[in-house]
Amino acid sequence: MAYQPIADRLRPNKLSDMVGQSHLFGKKGVITRVLEQDHLTNMIFYGPPGTGKTTLATIIAKISGMELCHLNATTASTADVKEVIARAESVFGGEGILLYIDEIQYFNKKQQQVLLEYIENGQITLIASTTENPYMYVYNAIISRSMVFEFKAVTPTEILPVLERGLALLNGEAQMKRTANREVLLHVASCGAGDVRRSLNILESAFYTAEEQITKETVDALTPRVIGNFDKSGTVHYDLLSCLQKSIRGSDPDAAIFYLAKILEGGDLQGACRRLQVIANEDVGLAHPIAAVIANSCVDSAMRVGMPEATLPLSNLTVFLATCPKSNGAHLAYEAAKADVLSGMGQTIPPHLRPGNDFAGYKYPHDYPGHYVTQQYLPDDLKHKKYYSFGENKTEQAAKAYWDLVKGKK
């Protein structure tokens, strides 16, 4: 008999057996309410692996009485989709075909377009799942005809009952009496990083290598460090980098150092370095100009020494940037200027700034008191435009006070 993973042997067959996702299929969950109203529509499930997406699709098919056709987009072709559609066209009576497409992000636009006609005329009901952001990977016309639901990583406490059932199943199958206390089972769940399937696989491995009792040491000996769903080619990678930047921008060093650890332990040293250099210029900016120099120095050190020592300069840099004053004045000034450039403004620069005019009429600022003299620098159609405004931070206000004095505004 072929081996069947324990996650498949324990797969729930009704909503009440599922764990996590209470916002979807708890007693007041939105999918629970949809099914109670007998209002089945096309759906898109997205979220990390092992959070119940495939299981829920199977349960929905059972509740609705529909025939379930399961395709995985990593291996399925357009011909496979058309075969399911042909089957739907030949179905008489019954409740119709529920087509479940796993990892739909691997279907190209043309393959996804094939589905549209049959979604619209009701010949098939589509449930698609993806571990990526559907708004980036799923054809907009399919999204507009579907309800989109987010699945979240399952907490260790929510996974605990599944592991208890799994341990009982393993003992029954092997006719053994191996035990694991609550703390160990919660540790197994934590090692699974929110993935129920992974947690059960860890438990099964520990069960067959333990003595009488499964211990934390047994689990750790079998389990590499798991930091969750970190795929540098997917959106989770960019989500973490975004979280790092927003935490530093929001001056939260605790959140910032957490996301730095997620990124570095996930193996993306280069991504962390690049983003921290961006942050130093985009978010700290002129409020503390030396931050960009410090960022370059820390990043250079990190890239030279590599991991794990790279965590030292980068953790220093992260906390430093998070606790720095912030300014995006220069960045906003550039974006405003860019908008005018792209709109075609400022085509003719002032004659006294042009070498071809021998700088006739140009006033050399160093020849004047305070090394400043009033003259036009912007093109005529922009000469009254103001792009940069001094920030409220100490550094920019000091610069403002200086130039107000020099320019005679005080």
Steps between C-alpha positions, in 0.01 A plus 500: 500500500635843404595732783237762580621808692345544840360838394293321236389232744381768741353734240171644636177417319284767663546864593485437875814284479711773341738713704591865467338742255211578736440816294414273207340182628440556869144520627472859373754464220419650162532169310282329761232761439533466122449123521208536742328727249561244225673773302799329344702720269849504348767540765870572525689382807841645569743456786792287622515125433343258747227738616195310371439629149479160325313344791238774496445460126440126554252566780315761294461250215360246745256747658381630164465155343718605207750279322852609595769520230844581637779642283841623606618787281864396536433193284159554337463627144230684309394160363434382857280803563308440177450136597332609823287748308395227256398287796297791636321536167403133508369505856124469521332542835702509817644820638768558238879510498719667760843559345774547757826638358789492742790748456313692229785753482680248277231532231582769246246761393383301197441189710302703751295664222381155388310478828307824462223397264412197708516691827260759364243257360505294818615172344773476761554655839863592553697490822861601445774507761834674506779570745560834328310828489214427254479864394846460350473150354136432418332642189291803599191373322505186716546703818206723407278190474618342825497549874856527634584355842828525689627201698739576784774295664347276768617572854668227710205498739259442210720220362521325840171301472606367159832380641318330788280317250806419293683349797197287586477381140869408487479310828195311376660409167831392655340350809725708723453736794743779432425829668576869455405770746325822404824702499663261252197497272492881502869493409422268208230743389741792527755317287229465236485881473124517454483206258278219637628247246863572586427476872341156456794379293739612774290317759498180294878506459549563871258219585703237317838616635405559865517258788205485738449874503536757224717784631597842376850365436353228278319762296799734475724216380267442207401852417704762318428857595170598344425868450183463296411568141799700371531475124729762346317468169157551656308780667579386856856618439380848405245502780777454758719768346199733498431421867862576585485838328161597643611405852814715473298783341257470790790520750427157653840335568344182643295424189790605277748262665245216479453542125876532451540164675228342282676623187854407600408157639310444177830541315453841336802698616522698176132598508528625858812704419346662197178589681681650801698727269176612336345569841795713612443730204123480451375508859776652714633721226592858588379466858832324571712505182783298655259201508571429133874487570450274800272276294765462231762417761284238676389342173860485379601325824209257475582403143868457585456273801187316379257307718465447790728790602317731258220514753720720722541809278151458352327479839691812608393675181137393530457627856692818413275577202183418695595745775622779268285806427324465165465713190388425146517862386773446241325190363170686466680789332648263243163335429338841447780609268483171311129553440572835337782353292277219374223745418737688268551812707827692531630437150694827475755568771600860585759644255739614775542134613597371155867458399407572137396849606834555677298532820414858408315656792590224744573617855776301675366439855846483658554864408212609725455520879404168650587338164146567386330723247145502367464385141278267294603137468180323396360531146251783444193273513610369839676798651256534787476125568589376849600133523678473833369602840717483811392227741415560864804306626795673667743457210275642230375779725862600569562513125183703453603749771841541336360566153227729633777707652718497188211576268380784717175339606574566865 
